[in-house]
């Protein structure tokens, strides 16, 4: 089953990385209120991962979702890392992202892309969330941003281990589908070149956004569309700068990005368009995109996401964005439908 056919209430989902105390400690009541706000707003697709706060995001998400009928929402999580019972004294570093979950739980996080590791990870996630099944499983971060020059080796380990195991779980009806969850186009492109396994989708974070989409547009999206592999887009706000923040790629935005955002904002103000609405609707305009899962750590941001997807954007806004070459020439826009 592909992702879009499984969705119950539209393409807008909820990414839970912030609930793992990403970059800051979130109070328990605020985390619970955020998940509750998503549910009450009609969100029925939730994505999480053991990596987010060493299991913290799964625990917090499950505390709310386990109170609801399991048939009323779609749930995805990830494999490739195991959360051990042992703890570490200091913050754990993770590739280019550094210590992004230093405020999460202190459990040691280790990589494991084997078949047994994938099955164990799923079992652990079920226990942490208090649910009886997971719909979609993404193999997490088998790309250069976390593994450097060794990423191909990690990818091959998953190719031999986790991928065929998830193929079997899907064919047995244990899960609805699987793919990989990465922040790099190259890994997703490599996945789609394989012929001995059959992914149902791919979660791509930060690489198909209003600010950064040319590589995915050229090398991934057409292949995914041709093969019927759905793309779930994470990080549609480019880690904050398209939602009123100052960060891009989880760090201070470079001058050229700030300048580009400034130009987009000028046009958006002319047409009275919230930049969040432009960001999220751009992502969904591509036929290969099945869903978008912005993250949130505060209840009011959930409301903003739903307002963004429902905003009516004048066609002239998109025409001007294209004329000013603020998007790639062949990038699909809502006016192209």
C-alpha positions as CSV (number, residue, x, y, z in Angstrom):
1,X,0.0,0.0,0.0
2,X,1.4,3.4,-0.9
3,X,1.2,6.3,1.6
4,X,-1.4,8.4,-0.1
5,X,-4.0,5.6,-0.3
6,X,-3.5,5.0,3.5
7,X,-4.1,8.6,4.6
8,X,-7.3,9.2,6.4
9,X,-7.7,12.9,6.5
10,X,-5.6,14.7,3.9
11,X,-1.9,15.1,3.3
12,X,-1.0,17.2,6.3
13,X,0.7,15.2,9.0
14,X,2.7,15.9,12.1
15,X,6.5,15.4,12.5
16,X,7.5,14.7,16.1
17,X,11.2,15.4,16.1
18,X,10.7,18.6,18.3
19,X,8.9,16.4,20.9
20,X,12.3,14.7,21.5
21,X,13.5,17.9,23.1
22,X,15.4,18.9,19.9
23,X,17.5,21.9,20.8
24,X,15.5,22.7,23.9
25,X,13.7,21.0,26.8
26,X,9.9,20.9,26.3
27,X,7.7,20.5,29.4
28,X,5.6,17.4,29.5
29,X,2.4,19.3,29.5
30,X,3.4,21.4,26.5
31,X,4.3,18.3,24.5
32,X,1.0,16.6,25.4
33,X,-0.9,19.8,24.5
34,X,0.8,19.9,21.1
35,X,-0.1,16.3,20.2
36,X,-3.7,16.9,21.5
37,X,-3.9,20.1,19.4
38,X,-2.9,18.1,16.3
39,X,-5.5,15.5,17.0
40,X,-8.2,18.1,17.6
41,X,-7.3,20.0,14.4
42,X,-7.9,16.8,12.4
43,X,-4.3,15.6,11.9
44,X,-4.4,11.8,11.4
45,X,-0.9,11.1,10.1
46,X,1.9,11.0,12.7
47,X,5.6,10.4,12.1
48,X,8.1,9.7,14.8
49,X,11.4,7.9,15.4
50,X,13.4,6.2,18.3
51,X,16.2,8.7,17.5
52,X,14.1,11.7,18.6
53,X,15.3,12.2,22.1
54,X,16.3,8.5,22.5
55,X,12.7,7.4,22.6
56,X,11.2,10.5,24.2
57,X,9.1,11.6,21.2
58,X,7.6,8.1,20.8
59,X,6.7,8.0,24.5
60,X,5.1,11.4,24.4
61,X,3.3,10.7,21.1
62,X,2.0,7.4,22.3
63,X,0.7,8.8,25.6
64,X,-1.9,10.7,23.6
65,X,-2.5,8.5,20.6
66,X,-2.9,5.3,22.7
67,X,-6.1,6.9,24.0
68,X,-7.7,7.0,20.6
69,X,-9.0,4.3,18.3
70,X,-6.0,2.8,16.4
71,X,-8.0,2.6,13.2
72,X,-8.5,6.4,13.2
73,X,-4.9,7.4,12.4
74,X,-1.8,6.5,10.4
75,X,1.4,6.0,12.3
76,X,5.0,5.8,11.0
77,X,8.3,5.4,12.8
78,X,11.8,4.4,11.9
79,X,14.4,1.7,12.3
80,X,18.2,1.8,12.1
81,X,18.9,2.9,15.6
82,X,18.4,1.0,18.8
83,X,17.8,2.7,22.2
84,X,19.7,0.8,24.8
85,X,18.9,0.6,28.5
86,X,22.3,1.9,29.5
87,X,22.8,5.6,29.8
88,X,25.6,8.0,28.8
89,X,27.0,10.9,30.9
90,X,27.3,13.6,28.2
91,X,25.5,14.6,25.0
92,X,25.8,12.2,22.1
93,X,26.9,13.6,18.8
94,X,25.2,12.6,15.6
95,X,27.0,13.5,12.3
96,X,26.4,16.9,10.9
97,X,23.5,17.5,13.4
98,X,25.8,17.4,16.3
99,X,24.1,17.3,19.7
100,X,20.6,18.2,18.5
101,X,19.0,15.9,21.1
102,X,21.2,16.7,24.1
103,X,18.0,17.5,26.1
104,X,16.4,14.2,25.4
105,X,16.7,11.0,27.4
106,X,20.2,9.9,28.3
107,X,19.9,6.3,26.9
108,X,22.7,5.3,24.6
109,X,21.8,5.3,20.9
110,X,23.5,2.8,18.5
111,X,23.1,2.1,14.8
112,X,21.8,-1.3,13.7
113,X,20.6,-1.7,10.1
114,X,20.3,-5.5,10.3
115,X,17.1,-7.5,9.9
116,X,17.1,-8.4,13.6
117,X,17.8,-4.8,14.5
118,X,14.8,-3.7,12.4
119,X,12.5,-6.2,14.1
120,X,13.8,-5.3,17.5
121,X,13.4,-1.6,16.9
122,X,9.8,-2.1,15.8
123,X,9.0,-4.1,18.9
124,X,10.6,-1.4,21.1
125,X,8.7,1.3,19.4
126,X,5.4,-0.5,19.9
127,X,6.2,-0.8,23.6
128,X,7.2,2.8,24.0
129,X,4.1,4.1,22.2
130,X,1.7,1.6,23.7
131,X,0.1,0.7,20.4
132,X,-0.4,-2.6,18.6
133,X,0.9,-1.8,15.2
134,X,2.8,0.6,13.0
135,X,1.7,1.5,9.5
136,X,4.9,2.7,7.8
137,X,8.5,2.1,8.7
138,X,11.4,4.2,7.4
139,X,15.0,3.1,7.6
140,X,16.6,6.2,9.2
141,X,19.5,8.3,8.1
142,X,21.4,6.0,5.8
143,X,23.0,9.0,4.2
144,X,26.2,11.1,4.3
145,X,25.0,13.7,6.7
146,X,25.1,11.1,9.5
147,X,27.7,8.7,8.2
148,X,30.1,10.8,6.1
149,X,32.1,8.7,3.5
150,X,30.9,5.5,5.2
151,X,27.2,6.1,4.2
152,X,27.3,3.7,1.2
153,X,28.4,0.9,3.6
154,X,25.6,1.7,6.0
155,X,23.2,1.8,3.0
156,X,24.4,-1.6,1.9
157,X,24.0,-3.0,5.4
158,X,20.4,-1.9,5.3
159,X,20.0,-3.3,1.8
160,X,21.1,-6.7,3.0
161,X,19.4,-6.5,6.4
162,X,16.5,-4.2,7.2
163,X,15.1,-3.8,3.6
164,X,14.3,-7.4,2.9
165,X,13.0,-7.8,6.4
166,X,10.6,-4.9,5.9
167,X,9.6,-6.3,2.5
168,X,8.6,-9.5,4.3
169,X,6.7,-7.7,7.1
170,X,4.8,-5.7,4.5
171,X,4.0,-8.8,2.4
172,X,2.8,-10.6,5.6
173,X,0.5,-7.6,6.5
174,X,2.4,-6.7,9.7
175,X,3.1,-3.2,8.3
176,X,1.5,-1.3,5.3
177,X,4.7,-0.2,3.7
178,X,8.3,0.9,4.2
179,X,11.0,3.1,2.7
180,X,13.9,5.2,4.0
181,X,13.8,8.5,6.0
182,X,16.7,10.7,5.0
183,X,17.9,14.3,4.6
184,X,19.8,13.7,1.4
185,X,18.6,13.1,-2.2
186,X,21.4,10.7,-3.1
187,X,20.3,8.0,-0.7
188,X,16.7,8.1,-1.8
189,X,17.8,8.0,-5.4
190,X,19.9,5.0,-4.7
191,X,16.9,3.3,-3.1
192,X,14.8,3.7,-6.2
193,X,17.5,2.2,-8.3
194,X,17.3,-1.2,-6.5
195,X,15.4,-4.0,-8.1
196,X,15.5,-6.7,-5.4
197,X,13.4,-4.8,-2.8
198,X,10.2,-2.9,-3.2
199,X,9.8,0.3,-1.1
200,X,6.4,1.9,-0.9
201,X,7.6,5.4,-0.1
202,X,10.4,7.6,1.0
203,X,10.5,10.3,3.7
204,X,12.7,13.1,2.4
205,X,13.4,15.9,4.9
206,X,14.5,19.4,3.9
207,X,15.3,18.6,0.3
208,X,12.1,19.5,-1.4
209,X,11.2,22.9,-0.1
210,X,10.6,26.3,-1.5
211,X,14.3,27.1,-0.8
212,X,16.0,23.9,-1.7
213,X,14.4,21.6,-4.3
214,X,16.4,21.6,-7.6
215,X,18.4,18.4,-6.9
216,X,15.3,16.4,-5.8
217,X,13.3,17.9,-8.7
218,X,15.8,16.7,-11.2
219,X,17.0,13.4,-9.8
220,X,14.3,12.0,-7.5
221,X,10.8,13.2,-7.9
222,X,10.4,12.1,-11.6
223,X,11.7,8.6,-10.8
224,X,9.5,8.3,-7.7
225,X,6.4,9.4,-9.7
226,X,7.2,6.9,-12.5
227,X,7.7,4.0,-10.1
228,X,4.7,4.9,-7.9
229,X,6.8,5.4,-4.8
230,X,5.3,8.1,-2.7
231,X,7.4,10.9,-1.3
232,X,6.6,12.2,2.2
233,X,8.2,15.6,2.7
234,X,9.6,16.5,6.1
235,X,11.0,19.9,7.1
236,X,8.9,22.0,4.7
237,X,9.9,25.2,6.5
238,X,13.6,24.6,6.0
239,X,14.1,24.1,9.8
240,X,12.4,27.4,10.6
241,X,13.3,30.2,8.3
242,X,10.1,29.8,6.2
243,X,8.0,29.9,9.4
244,X,9.3,33.1,10.8
245,X,12.5,31.8,12.3
246,X,16.2,32.5,11.6
247,X,17.6,29.0,11.1
248,X,18.3,27.0,8.0
249,X,19.6,23.5,8.1
250,X,19.5,23.6,11.9
251,X,22.0,26.5,12.0
252,X,22.2,30.2,11.4
253,X,20.9,31.0,7.9
254,X,23.6,32.1,5.4
255,X,23.3,35.5,3.7
256,X,22.1,34.1,0.4
257,X,19.3,32.2,2.0
258,X,18.2,35.3,4.0
259,X,18.2,37.3,0.8
260,X,16.1,34.8,-1.0
261,X,13.6,34.5,1.8
262,X,13.4,38.3,1.8
263,X,12.5,38.4,-1.8
264,X,9.8,35.7,-1.3
265,X,8.4,37.7,1.7
266,X,8.2,40.9,-0.3
267,X,6.1,39.1,-3.0
268,X,4.0,37.3,-0.3
269,X,3.2,40.7,1.4
270,X,2.1,42.1,-1.9
271,X,-0.5,39.4,-2.2
272,X,-1.2,39.1,1.5
273,X,0.1,35.5,1.5
274,X,1.6,33.9,4.7
275,X,5.0,32.6,3.8
276,X,4.1,29.3,5.6
277,X,1.2,28.8,3.3
278,X,3.4,29.3,0.3
279,X,6.0,26.9,1.7
280,X,3.6,24.1,2.4
281,X,1.5,24.4,-0.7
282,X,4.6,24.5,-2.9
283,X,5.6,21.1,-1.5
284,X,2.2,19.5,-2.1
285,X,2.1,20.8,-5.7
286,X,4.4,18.1,-6.9
287,X,2.5,15.0,-8.0
288,X,5.1,12.7,-6.3
289,X,4.4,14.3,-2.9
290,X,1.9,12.2,-0.9
291,X,2.1,14.1,2.4
292,X,3.9,16.8,4.3
293,X,4.9,16.5,7.9
294,X,6.0,19.8,9.5
295,X,7.2,19.5,13.1
296,X,5.8,21.4,16.0
297,X,6.5,21.8,19.7
298,X,3.8,24.3,20.6
299,X,0.0,23.9,20.1
300,X,-0.4,27.2,18.3
301,X,2.0,26.1,15.6
302,X,-0.4,23.2,14.8
303,X,-3.1,25.7,14.1
304,X,-0.8,27.6,11.8
305,X,0.0,24.5,9.8
306,X,-3.7,23.8,9.2
307,X,-4.3,27.4,8.3
308,X,-1.4,27.4,5.9
309,X,-2.7,24.4,3.9
310,X,-6.2,25.9,3.7
311,X,-5.1,29.4,2.6
312,X,-6.2,30.5,-0.8
313,X,-3.2,31.8,-2.6
314,X,-3.7,34.1,-5.7
315,X,-2.4,32.6,-8.9
316,X,-0.5,35.8,-9.6
317,X,1.7,35.1,-6.5
318,X,2.9,31.9,-8.1
319,X,3.4,33.5,-11.5
320,X,5.6,36.2,-9.9
321,X,7.6,33.7,-7.9
322,X,8.3,31.9,-11.2
323,X,9.1,35.0,-13.2
324,X,11.5,36.2,-10.5
325,X,13.2,32.8,-10.7
326,X,12.7,32.1,-7.0
327,X,11.7,28.5,-7.8
328,X,13.2,26.2,-10.4
329,X,11.9,26.7,-13.9
330,X,10.2,23.2,-14.1
331,X,9.1,23.0,-10.5
332,X,5.3,22.2,-10.4
333,X,3.2,25.0,-8.8
334,X,-0.4,24.9,-7.6
335,X,-1.4,26.8,-10.7
336,X,-0.1,24.0,-12.9
337,X,-2.7,21.5,-11.7
